[in-house]
Amino acid sequence: MFFVLCIIIPEVFGDEYQIAVLVSHNESPYKEVLAGFQKTITGQKIDAKFNVFITEGARAHLPENLYSIKKIKPKVIFTVGTTPTAETLKVFNDTPIIATLILDDDMIKSAHNATGVILGFPIEVQFY
């Protein structure tokens, strides 16, 4: 599977650009998406600080992670996976959210502050 997500973040003068990242699993596809996002941002010569939270096996810690994200006041939140995206959308309605590797686009359709990449599998693949 290959996809391209183009992200342009405006130049910020002064402080670091705080980016919160919430990832549902610490496995290869999730790591690749995170690495690609970080490479894209740093390639734009932005002084960004990535605050990464991995929720794998610790769904009970998700509210704690979201509270920590609120405290750092990120300029943008990057989510990887359906669960982190759904929970982030419940808490943040003014912070821009970039959602990736999500299975259902209904959750971001009604959110004015979110965009993302939806995983779509043809019916032939689903029942193979």
CYANA upper distance limits for C-alpha pairs under 8 A (distance plus 0.5 A):
  5 LEU  CA    117 VAL  CA      8.35
  7 ILE  CA     40 THR  CA      7.88
  7 ILE  CA     41 ILE  CA      8.18
  8 ILE  CA     41 ILE  CA      8.37
  9 ILE  CA     41 ILE  CA      8.20
 11 GLU  CA     46 ILE  CA      7.31
 12 VAL  CA     16 GLU  CA      8.35
 12 VAL  CA     17 TYR  CA      7.39
 12 VAL  CA     46 ILE  CA      8.18
 15 ASP  CA     47 ASP  CA      8.45
 16 GLU  CA     47 ASP  CA      5.76
 16 GLU  CA     48 ALA  CA      5.78
 16 GLU  CA     49 LYS  CA      6.67
 17 TYR  CA     46 ILE  CA      7.86
 17 TYR  CA     47 ASP  CA      6.55
 17 TYR  CA     48 ALA  CA      4.93
 17 TYR  CA     49 LYS  CA      6.51
 17 TYR  CA     74 PRO  CA      8.05
 17 TYR  CA     75 LYS  CA      7.16
 18 GLN  CA     48 ALA  CA      6.45
 18 GLN  CA     49 LYS  CA      5.61
 18 GLN  CA     50 PHE  CA      6.93
 18 GLN  CA     51 ASN  CA      7.97
 18 GLN  CA     72 ILE  CA      7.93
 18 GLN  CA     73 LYS  CA      7.81
 18 GLN  CA     74 PRO  CA      5.12
 18 GLN  CA     75 LYS  CA      6.16
 18 GLN  CA     76 VAL  CA      7.75
 19 ILE  CA     48 ALA  CA      7.35
 19 ILE  CA     49 LYS  CA      6.53
 19 ILE  CA     50 PHE  CA      5.49
 19 ILE  CA     51 ASN  CA      6.66
 19 ILE  CA     74 PRO  CA      5.66
 19 ILE  CA     75 LYS  CA      6.53
 19 ILE  CA     76 VAL  CA      5.81
 19 ILE  CA     77 ILE  CA      6.36
 19 ILE  CA     78 PHE  CA      7.81
 20 ALA  CA     50 PHE  CA      6.43
 20 ALA  CA     51 ASN  CA      5.30
 20 ALA  CA     52 VAL  CA      6.63
 20 ALA  CA     53 PHE  CA      8.34
 20 ALA  CA     69 ILE  CA      6.88
 20 ALA  CA     74 PRO  CA      6.37
 20 ALA  CA     76 VAL  CA      7.03
 20 ALA  CA     77 ILE  CA      5.26
 20 ALA  CA     78 PHE  CA      6.70
 21 VAL  CA     50 PHE  CA      7.29
 21 VAL  CA     51 ASN  CA      6.39
 21 VAL  CA     52 VAL  CA      5.13
 21 VAL  CA     53 PHE  CA      6.54
 21 VAL  CA     77 ILE  CA      6.30
 21 VAL  CA     78 PHE  CA      5.25
 21 VAL  CA     79 THR  CA      6.22
 21 VAL  CA     80 VAL  CA      8.26
 22 LEU  CA     52 VAL  CA      6.56
 22 LEU  CA     53 PHE  CA      5.39
 22 LEU  CA     54 ILE  CA      6.50
 22 LEU  CA     55 THR  CA      7.86
 22 LEU  CA     77 ILE  CA      8.11
 22 LEU  CA     78 PHE  CA      6.91
 22 LEU  CA     79 THR  CA      5.31
 22 LEU  CA     80 VAL  CA      6.76
 22 LEU  CA     84 PRO  CA      6.60
 23 VAL  CA     30 TYR  CA      7.60
 23 VAL  CA     52 VAL  CA      8.02
 23 VAL  CA     53 PHE  CA      6.68
 23 VAL  CA     54 ILE  CA      5.26
 23 VAL  CA     55 THR  CA      6.71
 23 VAL  CA     56 GLU  CA      8.27
 23 VAL  CA     79 THR  CA      6.38
 23 VAL  CA     80 VAL  CA      5.16
 23 VAL  CA     81 GLY  CA      6.82
 23 VAL  CA     84 PRO  CA      7.08
 24 SER  CA     30 TYR  CA      8.30
 24 SER  CA     54 ILE  CA      6.32
 24 SER  CA     55 THR  CA      5.51
 24 SER  CA     56 GLU  CA      5.81
 24 SER  CA     80 VAL  CA      6.73
 24 SER  CA     81 GLY  CA      5.90
 24 SER  CA     82 THR  CA      8.24
 24 SER  CA     83 THR  CA      7.34
 24 SER  CA     84 PRO  CA      6.62
 25 HIS  CA     30 TYR  CA      6.84
 25 HIS  CA     54 ILE  CA      6.90
 25 HIS  CA     55 THR  CA      7.03
 25 HIS  CA     56 GLU  CA      5.17
 25 HIS  CA     81 GLY  CA      8.30
 26 ASN  CA     30 TYR  CA      6.92
 26 ASN  CA     31 LYS  CA      6.90
 26 ASN  CA     54 ILE  CA      7.25
 26 ASN  CA     56 GLU  CA      7.04
 27 GLU  CA     31 LYS  CA      6.47
 28 SER  CA     32 GLU  CA      6.54
 29 PRO  CA     33 VAL  CA      6.81
 30 TYR  CA     34 LEU  CA      6.78
 30 TYR  CA     80 VAL  CA      7.07
 30 TYR  CA     81 GLY  CA      8.37
 30 TYR  CA    101 LEU  CA      8.49
 31 LYS  CA     35 ALA  CA      6.52
 32 GLU  CA     36 GLY  CA      6.55
 33 VAL  CA     37 PHE  CA      6.70
 33 VAL  CA     80 VAL  CA      8.06
 33 VAL  CA    100 THR  CA      8.47
 34 LEU  CA     38 GLN  CA      6.67
 34 LEU  CA     80 VAL  CA      8.14
 35 ALA  CA     39 LYS  CA      6.54
 36 GLY  CA     40 THR  CA      6.64
 37 PHE  CA     41 ILE  CA      6.79
 38 GLN  CA     42 THR  CA      6.57
 38 GLN  CA     50 PHE  CA      8.45
 39 LYS  CA     43 GLY  CA      6.28
 40 THR  CA     44 GLN  CA      7.08
 41 ILE  CA     45 LYS  CA      7.69
 41 ILE  CA     46 ILE  CA      6.93
 41 ILE  CA     48 ALA  CA      8.04
 42 THR  CA     46 ILE  CA      6.19
 42 THR  CA     47 ASP  CA      7.86
 42 THR  CA     48 ALA  CA      7.67
 53 PHE  CA     65 ASN  CA      7.23
 55 THR  CA     59 ARG  CA      6.40
 55 THR  CA     61 HIS  CA      7.55
 55 THR  CA     62 LEU  CA      7.01
 55 THR  CA     84 PRO  CA      8.42
 58 ALA  CA     62 LEU  CA      7.58
 61 HIS  CA     65 ASN  CA      6.68
 62 LEU  CA     66 LEU  CA      6.65
 62 LEU  CA     84 PRO  CA      8.31
 62 LEU  CA     87 GLU  CA      8.46
 63 PRO  CA     67 TYR  CA      6.65
 64 GLU  CA     68 SER  CA      6.77
 65 ASN  CA     69 ILE  CA      6.71
 66 LEU  CA     70 LYS  CA      6.75
 66 LEU  CA     88 THR  CA      7.56
 66 LEU  CA     91 VAL  CA      8.10
 67 TYR  CA     71 LYS  CA      6.92
 68 SER  CA     72 ILE  CA      7.11
 69 ILE  CA     73 LYS  CA      7.02
 69 ILE  CA     74 PRO  CA      7.54
 70 LYS  CA     74 PRO  CA      7.99
 74 PRO  CA     95 THR  CA      8.08
 75 LYS  CA     95 THR  CA      7.10
 75 LYS  CA     96 PRO  CA      7.70
 76 VAL  CA     95 THR  CA      6.45
 76 VAL  CA     96 PRO  CA      5.50
 76 VAL  CA     97 ILE  CA      6.43
 76 VAL  CA     98 ILE  CA      8.12
 77 ILE  CA     95 THR  CA      7.59
 77 ILE  CA     96 PRO  CA      6.77
 77 ILE  CA     97 ILE  CA      5.26
 77 ILE  CA     98 ILE  CA      6.76
 78 PHE  CA     97 ILE  CA      6.33
 78 PHE  CA     98 ILE  CA      5.29
 78 PHE  CA     99 ALA  CA      6.49
 78 PHE  CA    100 THR  CA      8.27
 79 THR  CA     84 PRO  CA      6.60
 79 THR  CA     85 THR  CA      6.03
 79 THR  CA     97 ILE  CA      7.77
 79 THR  CA     98 ILE  CA      6.70
 79 THR  CA     99 ALA  CA      5.29
 79 THR  CA    100 THR  CA      6.56
 80 VAL  CA     84 PRO  CA      7.35
 80 VAL  CA     85 THR  CA      7.58
 80 VAL  CA     99 ALA  CA      6.65
 80 VAL  CA    100 THR  CA      5.39
 80 VAL  CA    101 LEU  CA      6.17
 80 VAL  CA    102 ILE  CA      7.87
 81 GLY  CA     85 THR  CA      6.83
 81 GLY  CA     99 ALA  CA      8.00
 81 GLY  CA    100 THR  CA      6.66
 81 GLY  CA    101 LEU  CA      5.42
 81 GLY  CA    102 ILE  CA      5.65
 82 THR  CA     86 ALA  CA      6.66
 82 THR  CA    100 THR  CA      8.48
 82 THR  CA    101 LEU  CA      7.27
 82 THR  CA    102 ILE  CA      4.95
 82 THR  CA    103 LEU  CA      6.81
 82 THR  CA    104 ASP  CA      8.03
 83 THR  CA     87 GLU  CA      6.70
 84 PRO  CA     88 THR  CA      6.42
 85 THR  CA     89 LEU  CA      6.63
 85 THR  CA     99 ALA  CA      6.61
 85 THR  CA    102 ILE  CA      8.11
 86 ALA  CA     90 LYS  CA      7.10
 86 ALA  CA    107 MET  CA      7.11
 87 GLU  CA     91 VAL  CA      7.26
 88 THR  CA     92 PHE  CA      6.48
 89 LEU  CA     93 ASN  CA      7.12
 89 LEU  CA     97 ILE  CA      8.39
 89 LEU  CA    107 MET  CA      8.45
 89 LEU  CA    108 ILE  CA      8.44
 89 LEU  CA    111 ALA  CA      7.96
 93 ASN  CA    111 ALA  CA      8.06
 93 ASN  CA    112 HIS  CA      8.27
 93 ASN  CA    113 ASN  CA      6.88
 94 ASP  CA    113 ASN  CA      6.78
 95 THR  CA    113 ASN  CA      7.00
 96 PRO  CA    113 ASN  CA      5.38
 96 PRO  CA    114 ALA  CA      6.37
 97 ILE  CA    113 ASN  CA      6.58
 97 ILE  CA    114 ALA  CA      5.09
 97 ILE  CA    115 THR  CA      7.00
 98 ILE  CA    114 ALA  CA      6.35
 98 ILE  CA    115 THR  CA      5.74
 98 ILE  CA    116 GLY  CA      5.77
 99 ALA  CA    114 ALA  CA      7.62
 99 ALA  CA    115 THR  CA      6.63
 99 ALA  CA    116 GLY  CA      4.78
 99 ALA  CA    117 VAL  CA      6.78
100 THR  CA    116 GLY  CA      5.92
100 THR  CA    117 VAL  CA      5.27
100 THR  CA    118 ILE  CA      7.05
101 LEU  CA    117 VAL  CA      6.74
101 LEU  CA    118 ILE  CA      6.47
101 LEU  CA    119 LEU  CA      6.32
102 ILE  CA    117 VAL  CA      7.34
102 ILE  CA    118 ILE  CA      5.58
102 ILE  CA    119 LEU  CA      6.30
103 LEU  CA    118 ILE  CA      6.29
103 LEU  CA    119 LEU  CA      5.71
103 LEU  CA    120 GLY  CA      7.55
104 ASP  CA    118 ILE  CA      7.22
104 ASP  CA    119 LEU  CA      8.27
105 ASP  CA    109 LYS  CA      6.76
105 ASP  CA    118 ILE  CA      6.64
106 ASP  CA    110 SER  CA      7.74
107 MET  CA    111 ALA  CA      7.76
108 ILE  CA    112 HIS  CA      8.48
108 ILE  CA    114 ALA  CA      6.35
108 ILE  CA    115 THR  CA      7.00
108 ILE  CA    116 GLY  CA      8.13
121 PHE  CA    125 VAL  CA      6.79
121 PHE  CA    126 GLN  CA      6.97
122 PRO  CA    126 GLN  CA      7.01
123 ILE  CA    127 PHE  CA      6.97
124 GLU  CA    128 TYR  CA      6.53
